[in-house]
Amino acid sequence: MLIVRNRIPLAELRTLAEETFGNLVKAVVDVERRVMAVGGELHADEESILLEEGSSQQNLWGINLYPEFSDERWIEFDSVLNIRPSQGNRGRGVDDPEARKVILAIVGELVAR
């Protein structure tokens, strides 16, 4: 696992995908600090590393990245980590369109595609 603070090449994500799930990389994005953890077996593993580094749980969102896709399918908003009724998010996705927009922007900044 690694914390991405600066741009990471798409090729590195492809390698992480091949080493883990074959076609996807789990990631957790901190929308406040604008960093993400990638490469864990579970979103909870990445969440844990970010929390240890000072992130706040309410700012963390789990996603899956599919490096083989170049369209909108490349990011999937799906993680048990995202279920948090106290923040109005009742499902595994990210219900708030503004939060999704921020996540997309951060991933766009951090991944060199």
Protein Blocks (a to p, Z undefined) as FASTA:
>chain_A
ZZdfbdcdfklmmmmmmmmnopaccddddfklopacehiabfklmmmmmmmnopafklpc
cddddfkbcbfklpccddfklpcfknopabfbdfblklmmmmmmmmmmmpcZZ
